[in-house]
Amino acid sequence: MKADSAMVKLICVDVDGTLVGSGGRIAERVWSAAARVTQAGIPVALCTGRPAFGVTRSYAERLASDGWHAFQNGASLVRLSTNESRSGSLQPETVMDLKRRSQRTGRILELYSDHGYAVESTNERAVRNAELLGVPFVARSLDAVAWPVVRAQWIIAADELDAIMTEPHHGFELGPSTGPDMPDTCFVNLTPPGIDKASAIRALCEIYGCSLAEVMFVGDGLNDLSAMRIVGTPVAMGNADPTVRAVAKYQVDDVDSGGLADALALAIDQASGTCARAARAAPPYEPRHCVVPGAESAEVSACRDF
């Protein structure tokens, strides 16, 4: 297979469902592949809805301790070695409106800064999210938040997403995402207007001096779509949402099988004029009934057959 004409000079990686799989596990072959990418001189950056603290920071440090990473669904760019931050924030009136909606609907609302977050609800989903982030769960009043809110987040049942998406959302962008350890739950990122993973990729390109055509993005969720649509090498995980597979140029194995390692190998192989066999070119998208390898034979409504 002929390699793409634009050599990959920056790799951006989603976390939940891409780097991190079931039980919070990361396949060991992913770390081995990441080390080879580093040796090849290709920068790797997280591009995640998660914040830059807790266990997520340790993932970023292991991938690139001196590099820039995009957190908070693009609202926060952080260089770990210096704690330099390029972050936007929601307008105070937008935050007030979100708090009123939370009180009216009973939805779980979280408010994030670069270094911490606040949540009032003691609902099980809020507690489980703290566990995923690797931080102690502490309920606190949202009215006590005095710092700029970089990102807000609804935590809802997965079947409530359609209703959320049809509501008015002036003053913020919506970025829904899911994770393998809470499949019944949807995390809806609320970021300042014009801020999403695509805007983060553009900013990282400016920092690293590369073009969008020279970027690989590896993801699985709906909030990855904006980034995957603008980069030269969009790669979908085997467990990705069907809509994500539809825009991907390549597809690799699922997260629990360490499919990210195959995407990283593809970036190295492109530099040598070959294409990794495990990263298959995506054919025209045709939904059909099939089984995703490595997903405990769980059937999905649409995927790709290679």
N, C-alpha and C positions, 0 to 999 in steps of 0.2 A: 504493500500500500504506500502510495506516495505521501510524504509528509507535507504539512501546510507550509506555504511560502513564508509566513511570518513566524520566526522562531520565538518561542515563549521566553519572555524576560521578566515576568512577574506572575506568581501563582497566588491566587486568592482562594481561601478555603472556608466554607461554612463549618459550623460546629455540630449542632444536633442533627443526627441523621447522615452526616458526612464524615466528620472526624470521630465523633462520639456515638457509640451504638448502645445497644441494650445493656442495662445495668451500669451505665456510665463507663463502659469499657472501650478502649481503643486498641485495635488489633496491632500486635507488636510489629508486624511487617510494615505498617504505616510509618512508624518511627524510623525503621531502617531505610525506607524509601526517602523520608524527609531528610535524613542525614546525607544521602547520596545527592539529593537536589542541592543542598547547601554546599557540598563539595564541588558541585558543578557551577557554583556561583549564581544560582537563580534564587532571588529573594522569595520568601513565602510569608504571606500575611493572612491572619485570620480576618474574616469578614462575617461577623455574627450579630445576631440580635442581643446576645448576652452582654453584660457589662464587663468592664476591665478590672474586676476584682473577683475574689473567691477562686475556685478551681480553674475558671476560664483563664485567668492571668497565668497560671502555671502552664497551661497548654501553650499559650502564646510565647512564654519565655522559652519553652523547650523547642518550639519551632524556630524562633528568631528572637533571641533575647535583646538584641540591639536594634531590632527593626520596628517599623510602624505597623500598627494593626488597627482595623476598623471594628469598633464595638457599637452597641446600642443601635443596631440596624442602620449604621452609617452616620449617626448623630455625633459620634465621638471617635476621633482618631488620636491614638496615643502611641508615643514612643516610649517603650517600657524602661529603657536604660536611664532616661532623663526625666520621665513622667511629664514630658512636654505634651500638651493636649491641644487639639484643634476641635473644639466642640461648639455646637449650636445649642439653643435652648428654646423651649416652648414659651410663648407669650403668657404672662401672668393671667390674663383674662381667659385664655384657652384652658389653663390648668384649673381655674375656678369652675369653668363650665364642665370639665370632666369630673370634678369632685361632686358637683350637683347631680350629674347623670348617675354617678356611682351610688349616691344616696337614694336617688329616685328608683333605680332599677335593682339595687342590691348586688350589682356586679363587682367583682374583685378589681380594684384599681391599684396599681403600683406606680410610684413616682421615683425616678432615678436621677442621680448625679453621676459624675465620673467615679466617685469613690464610695457611694453607698446608696441605699434606697429606703423607701418607707411604704408600708402597707398597713391598713387598719384591720382588714378582714383576718379572722382566724380560721377561715374555711380550709378544708383539707388540701385543696388545690394550692392555696397560698403557702401552706406548710411544705408541701412536696416540692414546690418550686425553689424554696430556700435550700432544700436538700440538694437539688440539682445544681444550684449555684455554688454549693459548698460553703454556705455561710449559716450562722445560727439564725433561727427564726425569732424575730422580735416584732410584735405588733406595736405600731406607733401611730399617733394621730397624723393624718395628712395635713391638717391645719397647722401643725407644728413645723412643717417643711419651710425653711427660710432660704435655702439655696436654690440657684437656677435649676430648673427641671430640664435635663438633657433629653429625656425620653419618658413617656408614660406607657403603661401597658395594661390592657384588659386581659384577664385570665378567665376564659369562658369554657363551657362545654362545647365540644366540636360542632354539635348540631345548631349552635346559636350563631355561627359565623355569618351566614347569609343575612340574618337580621341586622347584625352589626354593620355589614358592608353597605346596606341600603340606607342607613341613617345619615343625616347631614353630618359632614365632618369638616367644617370650616376651621382653618388654622392649624391643620396637621395632616400628615400623610398616614395612611393605614398600611401595615405590613404584617399580614398573618403568617404564623409559622407553627410548626408542630415538632414534637420530639419523640423518639422511640420509647422512652420510659413513661410518657404520659400520653398514650395514643388517644385517650378520650377527651383530651384537652387541647384548646387552641390558644396560643399566645398572640395577641394582636398588638404589634408595636405601633406607637403613636409618636411620630417624629415631626420636627418643624417642616413647614412647606418646602418642597424641593429636596428634602433630605431622605435618602434611602440608600440601598447598597450600591446602586449605580453612581450616585454622587460620590460615595466613598471611593469607588474604583477610580473615578476621574481624579480625585484628589491624590490617591496613591500613585497614579501614573505621573502626576506632576512631581511628586516627591522623588520617585525613582527614575524619572527621565525616560519613560517608555510610552509607547502609543497603546491605545485600546486594542489594536490588532495584535499586540504582543503580549496580551494578558490571557491567562487561563483562569477560569472561574469554575470551581467544583461545588455543586450544591444539590439539594433535593427538595426544597420547600418553595412555597409560593412567594415568600419574601426574597427569594434568590432570583426571581424572574427578571427584575429590572436590570440586574448586573449581567445576567447571562445573555440578555438581548444585545448588549453593546460590546462584549469582548470578542476577540478573535477566535478563542478556543473555549466554548462553553461545554462543560462535561457534566452529565447527569449521573447520579448514583443509581444503582439498580433498584433501590427502594424509593426512588424519587416519585413525586406526584406526577401523574400523566401529563399535566400541562407543562411541567418542567422538562420531561423527556421530549416533548414536542419541539422545544427550541434548542435542544442540545445538538452539538456536532458529533459528540462521542458519548457512549454510555459504558460504565464500568460495573463491577459487581456491587452487591449491597454493602452497607456499612459494617455489618457484623462479620462479613467475610474480608474486610479490609480493602474494599474496592478503591478507596482513595489512593492506596499504594500504586495501583495500576495507572491512575491519572498522573501521578507524579513521575512514574516511569515514562509515560508518554511525552511529558515535557522534555525529559533528558533525551529520549530517542529522536524527537524532532530536531534537536540540535545536531544529531549525527546523521540526519537524512533518512531515518527509518521511522517506523510506527510501532508502538508497543502492541503485541498481539492481543493482550487482554483488554485493551481499550478499543472497542469496535466502533467503526463509523456508524452513525445513526441513520437508518433508512427512512424514507418518507413515513410520517406518523400515521399508523392505521390502528385505532383502538381494537383490541380483541381480547378474548378471555384466555388467561394463561396463569402460570405459577411463577413467582419470582424465586430464583434459586437462592437457597440459604435462608428463606423466610419461613421455615417450619411448614412448608407446603401451604401457606395461607394464600388463597386465591385473591387476585385483584382484578378489577374490571377492565383495566387497560394497561398494556405494557408493550415492550418491543421484543420481537423475536429476531435473533441474529443467526 
